[in-house]
Amino acid sequence: MLPLQIAENIYDVGVQDWAARDFHGYKTERGATYNSYLIMDEKITLIDTVKASFTEELLANISKVTPLDSIDYIVINHVEPDHSGAMPALAKACPKAKFYITMQGKNEAIQHYGDIFDFEVVKDGATLNIGKRTLTFASMAMLHWPDSMATYSEYDKILFSNDAFGQHYATSKRFDCEVNQDELFYEAKKYFANILWPYAKLIGNALKKLGGLEIKMIAPSHGVIWTEHILDILRCYSEWGSGVQDGSLVIAYDSMWGGTEKLARAIARGAANAGVVVKVFKMGATPNSTVAAELFTASGFLAGSSTLNC
């Protein structure tokens, strides 16, 4: 059976990591995906790779569509190992492939894997013709690494957005309209809070850069593919990037003998009685990443600790 065809001659050859529960300290209760996209055109092109431990599955997925040694171009939007782990194996299996990457990405890839690749360094706005399609590269520096970029196919109106618009969300359904919407937007919010929040001020400029593009699909490197809710996720990113607050109060505490917990509960009752939406978290029982997902849109934050830990 062929991998899922997400558009004309474009295949989802990435993998689902159903067992993932921790991503650099970010708790991924719904797993993760490492998305990779194969474009069958006059020049066969792969967009992004996968975590090293899933290399064999990636190669098998590609092989169901085309021989590995037929790949002409491999676009590396970002060199963090969850995206680039399969690069050394691809360099060996695809001997004629040229790797398209930013200068920062090239330097990082050599540090990670050695100088074993045929690199073509691209700048912001550079293009690559692969047949029917012309790919355009857009720098997304510090969203969330210095090397990050996105790739746009004008022919398909698809934005291969890498980390932007992603979610750590493993599901057998691959499109936004096929999954639970509350889960999807919560995981998108949680992802933003834990991955992109430190660089939120850069989101506005990134969205302006994308504003002139006609986008019918956003294909990120993590999670499901956006088709029907593109305007919704763009609006969310605009709000999250500009620091829009939702009026809620987050109370995060830990308690040794229960005194601090009583204070937290009393404050929560008082605020709730005044009409405030309150969210209370006991930190010893709650992942930091879960609290971050609520904190970055909250209007108020209270932290409580027992005196032993102060």
N, C-alpha and C positions, 0 to 999 in steps of 0.2 A: 504494500500500500504506500502510495506517495505521501510525503508530508503535505500539510494543509496548504492549499494555494490561496493566498490572501488577496491577490489581484492578478491581472493577466501576466502569467509567466513569472510570478513572484511567490516564493515558497517560504513558509515558516519552518526553518530547520533547527531551531533552538531546542532547549530542553526545559522540562519542569523539575525543580528540586523539591519534591513533596516533603522531604524530611528536614529541610532547613528550618532551624528554630532560633538561630543566632547569626546576625550579620554584623560583624565588628561591634558587638555589644547591643545592637538593635534587635529586639526580639521579634522574630518573624513567625508568629503563631499560625499563619496561613501559608507557610512555605515561601518559595521564591521561584523565579524563572530566569533563565539566561537566554535572551532572545537573539537569534541570528537569522538573517534573511538572505535568500539566494535569488538573484535576478538572472533569468535566462534571456539573454539578448545576444547580439552579435559578439559582444565581449561578455563572457559569463562573469558575474560579479557577486561577491559575498560581502554583506554588510555586517560587521562585528562578528565576534566569536563567542566562546563560552568559557566557563571556569574549567581549569585544567582537568579536574576529576571527571568531567563529562565529555572529554575530547572524543573518545571512541564513539559515543552516541551521536555527536555532531557529525563526525566523518561518515557514519552509517547513514544518517539522514540525508546528507548531501549526495551520497553515492546512489541513493534511490532515485535521484533526479538526473544526475549527470556524473560522469567519471571525475574523480578528484583532480586528475591531471589536466582536465579541460578548463579549469578555472583560470581566468585571465587576470582579474583584479580582486583584491581584498581591501575593503575600506575599514580602517581602524578608527572609530570615532573617539575612543577612549582606552587608555592602556591599563587601567586598574585591573588586577588579575581576574576578577569575576567576569570581565569582558574579553580579556586578551589571553587567557590561559592556554588556549589551543593554538596560539600563533606558531610556536616551534614545530608542532606536528603538521600544521598547514604548510609551512615553508618546505617541509620535507615531502609532503604528499602532493603539493601543487607546485612543481619546480619552475613553471613559467610565470607564476603569479607575481604581480607587482603589488606592493602594499602601499596604499594611499593613507597619509597620516600627517599630522601637524609636526612642526619642528620639535616642539616640546614633547610630543608623543614619541617621535623617533628617538630622542635622547633617553626617555624613560624606558622604551622597549629594549634598547641596547643594554641599559643597566639591568633590566629584568632577565633578559634571555640571551644576550650576546649579540654581536654584529653579524647576524646570519640571514638577514632579510634584504630583498631588493626593494628599497624604499623609494617612494616618490613623495616629497614633502609638498603639502598644499597650504595655501594661504586662504584667508577669509575671502569668499566670493569666487574662488577658483572653480573651474568646471571640468568635467570629464565626460566625453562622449563615449557611450558604450553600444551604439546602434540606434534603435528607435529613441532611446532615452539619453538625456544629458543630465548628469548628476551635478548638483551645486553644493559646495561645502561652506558651511557657516560656522564661524568660530563661536564657541560657547564657553570661553575661558572662565574658569572658577565656578562653573555650574556642572560638576562641582570640583573638578581638578583643572590645573592650568592647561592641560592638553585637550580638554573636551571640545568636541565639535558635533554638529548635526549634519545630516546629508539629506538633500531634497531632490526628488525626482519629479520634474515638471510634467513629464508625460503621464505619470500615474497620479499626480497631485498627492504624493505620499511624502511625509516628513519622517525620516528615520532619526528620532530625537535623542537616542542614547539615554542618559539618565533622566533627562527632563520628561515630565509627565508619566514617570514610571510608578510602579507599585510593587511591593513584595507580596505577591498574590498568585499562588499556584492554583490553576484550574484547568480542567480539560477543555473548557470553552475558551476561545481565544479572542473574542470580540466583546467590547464594552456592553453591547446590547444583550448579550447572552448570559450575563452574570447578575447576581444580586446587587442592586444599585447602592444600597446602604453600605454593604461590605466594600464595594469598589471605591466609593468616594471617601470612606473612612481610611482605607489603605493608601489611597492617593494622598490624603491629608497627612497621615502618619509618616509616609515616605518623605514628603516635603519637609515636615518638621524635623526629621532626623537626619536628612541628607542635605537639603538645600537651604534650610532656614538661616544658617550663618552667612549665606550669600544672597539673602532675599532682596537687598537693594539693587542687585544686578538683574533681577527678573524683568523689571520694566523695560530696560534697553533690549533684552533678549526678545521680549514680546513685540517690541517695535520692529525689530529686524525681521520677525516672522510675519508681521502684519501685512506686508505686501504680497504674501504668497497665497495662492489658492490651495487650501488643504482639505482633502477629502478623507485622509487617513493619517493618524499619528501612530507610528510603530516604534514604541520605546524598547529599550533593552531589558526592561524588567516588567513583568505583568502583562495585562491584556492590551489589545490594540484598540485605539479609539477610532470609531467611525460615526456613531450617531450622537455622541455627547462631546464632540470636539469643542463647540462653543462653551459648553458648561465647564470643561476642564480649563480652557483658556481663561474664562472669567474667574475661576477659583484661583489660578496662578496669579492673575492680576491683583486680586484681593489679598492673597497671602503675601505676595511680594511687596505690597504697599502697606502692610501692617494693619489691615482692617480687623477690628475687634468685635467679638460677638456678645459682649455684655456679661459674660459668665465670670464666676469667681472660682479659681482652682485653689484648693487647700491640700497641701502635701505635708505629711508628718510621719514621724515614727515615735514610738513610745516604749519605754522600758517596763514600767509598772502600771501603765494605764492613765496616768495623770494628763499627759500631753494629748492622749486620745480623747479624753473627756473635754478638754479645751477645744479641740478641733471640732468635735461633734456639737458643742454648744455654739460655737461661732457659725457653723454650717446651718444650724436651726435658726439662729437669729437672722442670718442673711436670707435664707429661704423664706422666712416669714415676711421679710421686707420686699419679696418679689424677685430676688436675684436667683438666677440659675446657678446652682452650686455643684461642683464636682470635687469629691473628697477621695484622696488616695493615701493609703498606708504604704510608705515606701518600701518597707521590708517585704511586703507581699506584692508589690507592683513593679514591673520593669520600668526603668527610666524612660524608655522609648514610648511607652504608653502614656505617661504623664506629659511628655513633650508634645504629643499629638493634640492634647487639649490645651496645653499652656500657651502655645504660640499664637492662638487666636483669642485667649482670655483677656478680659479687661482688668482683672485683678488677680494677685497671687499672694497667698500666705503660706509660709513654711514654719513648721513646728518641730522642735527636737527636744528630747529629754535633756536635762542639764548635764547628765553624764556624758553626752555626746557633743556638747557645745564647745 
